[in-house]
Amino acid sequence: MNRPAATAPLSAHDLDGVQRDIDHALSRRSTLPPRSVIDTGTGVMVQHLRTFMNHLNGQDSTPAQSVDVHNLLRAAERNLDVPVRPTPQTSHRDAYVYWHTITTLTTALRDLCLTRHNGQEAPA
């Protein structure tokens, strides 16, 4: 990804879409959704997560990333690593938990990006 695209301001429309996807993933359910919904939702959330990771990695204005930011990015990278990603053989429940994990990481990185865009320090 080129640097201007990675550091371009996030549009309100894009952020609204991300929030809808987060709300969908984290909504309370009495039963697990079909595996196709989990797999599709996971794919969408992985794209959002990668976007926020690229955005944070592309910010030259950050003199040094805090340990917390570094650890959050490492956690995201570990969870995107192929060995931990669900496969068709992964249990329905484990795939659902992975979807939630990726969503939680996406939410944290989104909040961090928004904080940095507003010129504020990252939360401690």
NUMITI-884736 format. One record per residue (C-alpha): residue in three letters; x, y negated, z negated. Coordinates in steps of 0.25 Angstrom, whole numbers, padded with zeros to 4 digits, always signed. Example, Ala and Ser with C-alpha at 12.3 -4.5 7.8 and 13.67 -1.06 7.14 Angstrom:
NUMITI-884736
ALA+0049+0018-0031/SER+0055+0004-0029/
end
This chain:
NUMITI-884736
MET+0000+0000+0000/ASN+0005-0014+0003/ARG+0008-0023-0008/PRO-0002-0034-0004/ALA-0013-0024-0004/ALA-0009-0018-0017/THR-0009-0032-0024/ALA-0021-0038-0017/PRO-0032-0042-0026/LEU-0043-0032-0029/SER-0056-0036-0024/ALA-0069-0037-0032/HIS-0075-0027-0022/ASP-0064-0017-0023/LEU-0065-0018-0039/ASP-0080-0016-0039/GLY-0078-0003-0030/VAL-0068+0002-0040/GLN-0077-0001-0052/ARG-0088+0006-0045/ASP-0079+0018-0043/ILE-0074+0018-0058/ASP-0088+0017-0063/HIS-0092+0029-0054/ALA-0081+0037-0059/LEU-0083+0034-0074/SER-0098+0034-0075/ARG-0104+0043-0085/ARG-0109+0056-0080/SER-0117+0067-0086/THR-0110+0077-0076/LEU-0098+0077-0067/PRO-0101+0071-0053/PRO-0098+0080-0041/ARG-0084+0083-0038/SER-0085+0076-0025/VAL-0089+0063-0033/ILE-0077+0065-0042/ASP-0067+0067-0031/THR-0072+0055-0023/GLY-0072+0047-0035/THR-0058+0051-0038/GLY-0053+0048-0024/VAL-0059+0034-0025/MET-0054+0031-0039/VAL-0040+0036-0034/GLN-0040+0026-0023/HIS-0044+0015-0033/LEU-0033+0019-0042/ARG-0022+0019-0031/THR-0027+0005-0027/PHE-0025+0000-0041/MET-0012+0007-0043/ASN-0007+0001-0030/HIS-0012-0013-0034/LEU-0004-0012-0047/ASN+0008-0007-0041/GLY+0008-0018-0030/GLN+0008-0029-0040/ASP+0021-0036-0040/SER+0016-0047-0049/THR+0017-0037-0061/PRO+0032-0039-0066/ALA+0032-0026-0073/GLN+0020-0016-0075/SER+0017-0013-0090/VAL+0019+0001-0095/ASP+0004+0002-0096/VAL+0002-0001-0081/HIS+0014+0008-0077/ASN+0007+0019-0086/LEU-0006+0017-0080/LEU-0001+0018-0065/ARG+0007+0030-0069/ALA-0006+0037-0074/ALA-0013+0033-0062/GLU-0002+0039-0053/ARG-0002+0052-0061/ASN-0017+0054-0060/LEU-0016+0051-0045/ASP-0005+0062-0043/VAL-0010+0074-0035/PRO-0008+0085-0046/VAL-0018+0078-0055/ARG-0028+0074-0045/PRO-0040+0084-0044/THR-0041+0094-0033/PRO-0053+0102-0028/GLN-0049+0112-0038/THR-0049+0102-0050/SER-0061+0104-0059/HIS-0073+0095-0058/ARG-0071+0089-0072/ASP-0056+0087-0070/ALA-0058+0080-0057/TYR-0069+0071-0064/VAL-0059+0068-0075/TYR-0048+0064-0065/TRP-0058+0055-0058/HIS-0060+0048-0072/THR-0045+0047-0074/ILE-0042+0040-0061/THR-0054+0031-0063/THR-0049+0027-0077/LEU-0035+0024-0071/THR-0041+0016-0059/THR-0049+0008-0069/ALA-0036+0005-0077/LEU-0028+0001-0065/ARG-0040-0007-0060/ASP-0041-0015-0073/LEU-0026-0017-0073/CYS-0026-0022-0058/LEU-0037-0032-0062/THR-0030-0037-0074/ARG-0017-0039-0066/HIS-0025-0046-0055/ASN-0031-0056-0065/GLY-0017-0060-0069/GLN-0018-0054-0083/GLU-0009-0045-0090/ALA-0013-0030-0090/PRO-0020-0026-0102/ALA-0011-0020-0113/
end
